[in-house]
Each structure stands twice: as C-alpha cells, then as structure tokens.
Amino acid sequence: IRVLLIQSLNLLSATLFKEIQAVPYSANEESNFIGLYNYIHSCDAENSLSLINSVVQGKWEILEKPPIEKSLLQEFLDWVVLKKGYYSGIEIKTITKNMRGLRFTASLPANHTLIRLPMKVLINEDFGIGNPIIDKSRKKSSPNILLTIILLHEMKAKTSSIRPYLNVLPESVNNFPLLYNSEEIQMLDGTWMKSKIIAFKYAAMQKYFDLTTQSPEFENVMHADFLKAYIYVISRSCGLLVDGKHKSSMVPLFDFINSVSPSNAQKASIKISYDHEIDSVVVKTIRDVKEGEDVLMQY
C-alpha cells in the first residue's frame, strides 16, 4: 500500500488531487493528498486494503488502532497544570495510536486563551542548564540537534522532569520520508523528491555520526533511536520570537495541534505567541470557533 501511494504521488494530476480532496470525511480534517498519504502510512498492513477500498468507493472511515492509554494522557495533562500551565475549552482527540489532535469542547469567540505555558515548561536551548552533558552540547550544536540530544538524554534517564510528555509522544514515526526504505525511495525515480530524501537521509546520518563519535556520552545511542528523537524535533518544534530572539522550542500540548495547508488557510483557528509580561507562551483563537471543531494552525 505504501508503494501504491508513492506511485500515486509520482503520477499526481489535477484530477487525482481533486478526487482525493473530495473524499467525504470530517470537514475539520486536513483534506489534501499529503494528509491522506501520511494517514495510510500510519496504518498497519491488516487495515491497508480496507482503507484503500474505502477511498476508492468515496468513503473515508477512520480505522482505529489502540489509542495511548487514557491514564497516560491524563497524567500528561495533570503535569501541564502542575507546571503552572493552563488550558481551557479544548480536549485531546485520539484518532489512532500515533495520530492525535485537539478539538474545541465549547463554542468560543476570537482571542480566547486556549493554552498558557510558562517558558520553563518548554524544551529549548534553556532546558537543563547545569546538566554537564546538555551544557556541553549547548555550546556546539545547532538548535535541532540540541533538542534531539535533550530528548535522547531525557529518554535514557531513570527520572526526567518531562517524563509525562515523553510518554505521550507517538510510538511510531515510520510515515516520515526520513525512514523510507530503499524500495520506497526507488519508486520515486524521476522525481525531485528522490534526491531530496536521499540528501536528507545522508545529512541525518552525518549528524548521527558526529554525535556518536564526538560525544562519548552518546556513543552507544542506536541509529534508530537518534532518528526517532530527531523526527520528534523536526516535526513538533516551532520557532518562537522571545524578546527579539528566535528560539526553536518544543511546546507540550500545543504540539498536539494539527496543521492545514495554505489552500485551507481559512480553517486555521489559533495563533501562538510569547507574552513577555508573564514569561509564557500563549495560544489564542483567531476567529470564532464551534464546539467539536478541530483546533488547527497554519505553519
């Protein structure tokens, strides 16, 4: 099924794109080819034929996989509050084990505060100051690699201040091009995507090599574990302007929010910003929203 979707991507035409956009699933879901493509990537083999049959027949049926234990999600939300964070009018929406989002639990006006998180809750260049391993990496690593190192360190640690957050990160990231196997990449022959993905994989391998050879603390880190942490960072972090300085940050809870494509920009419902007076990240609605609607942002 992954090969089939890759071939479809290669042969994508206006007609195909229009038909896929017309698949009648929730109006609040991102209705574009990439959303469909990523979702099918996340499905296991057992469900793949059933899913593609639904698409061909013009039906979209969410094929449920066992969700993350509700206790872990509640533990995470309790942790957000314990860290002096705040959320209102939203809940976590579980679609599959590795596919989640947020939705509104009430109709709300524009400029309503949905999430407020103190900067100390975020994972960024200021995280773990005083930890010799992280401090050493802080001096010589790019923002994305520093965040990757932080995640690797915290995942390995017996105790971590961000354990509840780590526990709700997706178990699988196999739908990312960085993890395409040789057969899947071969299917992209003749497209610009193939060279792009190969270059991306090479660059990631170089970053892994540099980390494991130059930092003894990470010499035993497996390549798969590095890639998983790296994908968490590049797919979930966001750039924040904090007192005039750009900070690449992982923002718990905010990073549950799914995105819309530029063609569906009118569906975006929130914005994120830094509030200097309270030293916090704040997420607010940018338009009136309805109960049950998905919380969506545009990159």
MOGI-V575082 format. One record per residue. N is the residue number from 1. PSI is psi in radians with two decimals (NA if undefined). NEAR is the number of other C-alpha atoms within 10 Angstrom. D_FIRST is the distance of its C-alpha to the first C-alpha in Angstrom with 1 decimal. Layout:
N|PSI|NEAR|D_FIRST + N|PSI|NEAR|D_FIRST
//
This chain:
1|-0.58|16|0.0 + 2|-0.70|19|3.8 + 3|-0.78|15|5.4 + 4|-0.78|12|4.9 + 5|-0.63|19|6.2 + 6|-0.74|17|8.6 + 7|-0.68|15|9.8 + 8|-0.67|15|10.4 + 9|-0.71|18|12.3 + 10|-0.68|16|14.3 + 11|0.27|10|15.3 + 12|2.22|12|16.0 + 13|2.98|11|19.2 + 14|-0.65|8|21.6 + 15|-0.82|9|20.6 + 16|-0.77|14|16.9 + 17|-0.71|15|17.9 + 18|-0.70|12|20.5 + 19|-0.70|15|18.3 + 20|-0.67|17|15.9 + 21|-0.45|16|19.0 + 22|-0.12|14|20.4 + 23|2.12|18|18.0 + 24|1.38|13|20.8 + 25|-3.03|15|20.1 + 26|2.29|13|22.9 + 27|-0.31|10|24.9 + 28|-0.14|15|25.3 + 29|2.67|18|21.6 + 30|1.91|20|20.8 + 31|1.40|20|19.6 + 32|2.99|19|18.0 + 33|-0.71|19|14.8 + 34|-0.67|14|14.7 + 35|-0.78|16|15.3 + 36|-0.78|19|12.3 + 37|-0.83|16|10.1 + 38|-0.64|17|11.8 + 39|-0.77|17|11.5 + 40|-0.62|20|7.8 + 41|-0.57|19|8.2 + 42|-0.19|21|10.9 + 43|2.58|20|9.5 + 44|2.91|12|9.7 + 45|-0.62|12|7.8 + 46|-0.59|8|10.6 + 47|-0.14|14|10.0 + 48|-0.84|17|6.3 + 49|-0.69|12|7.5 + 50|-0.70|12|10.7 + 51|-0.85|20|9.6 + 52|-0.60|17|8.1 + 53|-0.68|12|11.2 + 54|-0.70|15|13.3 + 55|-0.81|18|12.4 + 56|-0.66|12|13.2 + 57|0.03|10|16.3 + 58|0.47|15|17.4 + 59|2.53|15|17.2 + 60|1.96|17|16.2 + 61|2.12|13|16.5 + 62|2.13|13|16.4 + 63|1.81|15|14.9 + 64|2.42|12|17.5 + 65|2.76|16|17.4 + 66|2.12|10|20.9 + 67|2.87|13|22.5 + 68|2.48|19|24.8 + 69|2.33|11|28.1 + 70|-0.52|11|30.3 + 71|-0.63|9|33.1 + 72|-0.69|14|31.5 + 73|-0.72|16|30.9 + 74|-0.66|14|34.5 + 75|-0.70|15|35.8 + 76|-0.80|21|34.1 + 77|-0.67|21|35.7 + 78|-0.67|13|39.0 + 79|-0.70|18|38.8 + 80|-0.79|22|38.5 + 81|-0.71|13|41.6 + 82|-0.57|10|43.4 + 83|0.28|13|42.9 + 84|0.37|12|44.7 + 85|2.99|21|41.6 + 86|2.46|16|41.4 + 87|2.62|18|38.9 + 88|2.41|13|39.6 + 89|0.27|16|37.9 + 90|2.79|18|34.4 + 91|2.77|17|32.2 + 92|2.28|19|28.9 + 93|2.06|16|26.0 + 94|2.10|18|23.4 + 95|-0.93|15|20.0 + 96|3.13|18|18.0 + 97|-0.61|19|19.2 + 98|0.32|19|18.2 + 99|1.95|19|18.5 + 100|3.06|19|22.1 + 101|-2.98|20|24.6 + 102|2.60|22|28.2 + 103|2.76|23|29.7 + 104|2.38|20|33.3 + 105|0.00|16|35.4 + 106|2.74|14|38.2 + 107|2.29|12|39.0 + 108|2.64|17|40.3 + 109|2.94|14|42.2 + 110|2.64|13|41.5 + 111|0.34|14|42.6 + 112|2.34|17|42.1 + 113|2.05|19|41.4 + 114|-0.75|21|38.2 + 115|2.43|20|38.1 + 116|2.13|26|40.8 + 117|2.22|25|40.4 + 118|2.57|18|43.2 + 119|-0.49|20|42.3 + 120|-0.27|14|42.9 + 121|-0.43|20|39.8 + 122|2.71|19|37.6 + 123|1.84|21|36.1 + 124|-2.83|22|37.4 + 125|-0.26|21|40.0 + 126|-0.04|15|42.6 + 127|2.43|19|40.8 + 128|0.46|17|42.5 + 129|2.26|11|45.7 + 130|-0.29|10|47.9 + 131|2.05|9|45.2 + 132|-0.62|10|46.1 + 133|-0.81|17|42.6 + 134|-0.69|19|41.2 + 135|-0.68|16|44.4 + 136|-0.72|13|44.1 + 137|-0.50|17|40.6 + 138|-0.55|21|41.7 + 139|-0.42|10|44.1 + 140|0.00|10|41.8 + 141|2.62|16|38.2 + 142|2.82|13|36.3 + 143|-0.81|16|35.5 + 144|-0.69|19|31.8 + 145|-0.64|22|32.6 + 146|-0.79|25|35.5 + 147|-0.64|28|33.3 + 148|-0.76|22|30.8 + 149|-0.73|23|33.9 + 150|-0.81|22|35.1 + 151|-0.77|21|31.9 + 152|-0.75|18|31.9 + 153|-0.80|17|35.6 + 154|-0.60|17|35.3 + 155|-0.59|17|32.4 + 156|-0.48|11|34.5 + 157|2.53|11|37.7 + 158|-0.65|8|39.1 + 159|2.50|9|40.0 + 160|2.45|13|38.6 + 161|-0.27|12|39.9 + 162|0.36|18|36.3 + 163|-0.77|16|34.9 + 164|-0.59|19|34.1 + 165|-0.78|19|32.0 + 166|-0.59|15|30.2 + 167|-0.33|16|29.4 + 168|0.13|21|27.3 + 169|2.63|20|25.2 + 170|2.43|15|21.4 + 171|-0.53|11|20.8 + 172|2.43|12|17.5 + 173|0.47|19|16.9 + 174|-0.15|15|13.8 + 175|0.03|16|12.3 + 176|2.41|14|15.2 + 177|-0.49|18|15.2 + 178|-0.40|19|18.1 + 179|0.20|17|15.9 + 180|2.44|16|13.4 + 181|3.07|10|13.8 + 182|-0.65|9|15.4 + 183|-0.74|9|12.5 + 184|-0.70|18|10.7 + 185|-0.66|18|14.2 + 186|-0.56|13|14.9 + 187|-0.24|18|12.3 + 188|0.23|18|14.7 + 189|2.34|13|17.7 + 190|0.01|10|20.3 + 191|2.75|11|19.5 + 192|-0.39|10|21.6 + 193|-0.61|14|18.8 + 194|-0.89|17|18.5 + 195|-0.59|14|22.2 + 196|-0.80|12|22.1 + 197|-0.72|17|19.5 + 198|-0.76|16|21.4 + 199|-0.68|13|24.6 + 200|-0.76|14|23.4 + 201|-0.70|17|22.3 + 202|-0.78|13|25.7 + 203|-0.71|12|27.6 + 204|-0.69|19|26.1 + 205|-0.71|15|27.0 + 206|-0.70|12|30.5 + 207|-0.70|16|30.9 + 208|-0.78|22|30.0 + 209|-0.79|14|32.4 + 210|-0.76|12|35.2 + 211|-0.84|20|34.9 + 212|-0.32|18|35.0 + 213|-0.43|12|37.7 + 214|-0.24|11|39.9 + 215|1.75|13|39.8 + 216|-0.53|11|40.9 + 217|-0.38|12|39.8 + 218|0.25|17|36.2 + 219|-0.36|14|36.4 + 220|0.13|9|34.5 + 221|2.26|16|31.6 + 222|2.59|11|28.3 + 223|-0.72|13|26.0 + 224|-0.68|11|23.1 + 225|-0.68|12|25.6 + 226|-0.83|23|26.8 + 227|-0.68|20|23.4 + 228|-0.81|21|22.7 + 229|-0.71|20|26.1 + 230|-0.73|24|25.8 + 231|-0.68|20|22.6 + 232|-0.80|19|24.5 + 233|-0.89|23|27.2 + 234|-0.33|15|25.6 + 235|-0.30|12|23.4 + 236|-0.30|17|26.1 + 237|2.80|22|29.5 + 238|2.77|18|31.5 + 239|2.19|14|34.6 + 240|2.45|18|37.8 + 241|1.89|12|41.1 + 242|1.89|16|43.7 + 243|0.79|11|47.3 + 244|0.00|7|46.4 + 245|2.31|9|44.2 + 246|2.23|11|40.4 + 247|2.08|17|38.8 + 248|2.15|22|35.1 + 249|2.56|22|34.6 + 250|2.17|22|32.2 + 251|1.73|20|33.4 + 252|2.49|23|32.6 + 253|-0.88|21|31.7 + 254|-0.63|23|31.5 + 255|0.10|17|28.3 + 256|-0.28|20|26.7 + 257|2.27|19|27.0 + 258|2.83|20|24.0 + 259|2.86|21|24.5 + 260|2.71|21|24.4 + 261|2.82|17|24.0 + 262|-0.56|11|27.2 + 263|-0.31|9|26.7 + 264|0.52|13|26.9 + 265|-0.51|14|29.7 + 266|-0.28|13|31.8 + 267|-0.28|23|29.7 + 268|2.43|22|30.5 + 269|-0.08|21|33.1 + 270|2.89|21|34.3 + 271|2.69|17|35.8 + 272|2.46|19|36.6 + 273|2.90|15|39.9 + 274|2.30|19|42.4 + 275|1.89|16|45.7 + 276|-0.65|10|48.5 + 277|-0.59|6|51.0 + 278|0.10|12|49.0 + 279|0.92|15|47.0 + 280|2.75|20|43.7 + 281|2.37|22|40.4 + 282|2.32|21|40.4 + 283|2.16|20|37.6 + 284|2.72|18|38.9 + 285|2.57|22|37.8 + 286|0.01|17|38.3 + 287|2.96|16|38.5 + 288|2.42|12|39.2 + 289|2.78|20|36.3 + 290|2.63|14|35.8 + 291|2.37|13|35.2 + 292|-0.23|15|31.6 + 293|2.54|20|30.3 + 294|2.51|27|27.8 + 295|2.10|27|29.5 + 296|2.60|25|28.0 + 297|2.84|20|29.1 + 298|2.27|17|28.8 + 299|NA|12|28.7
//
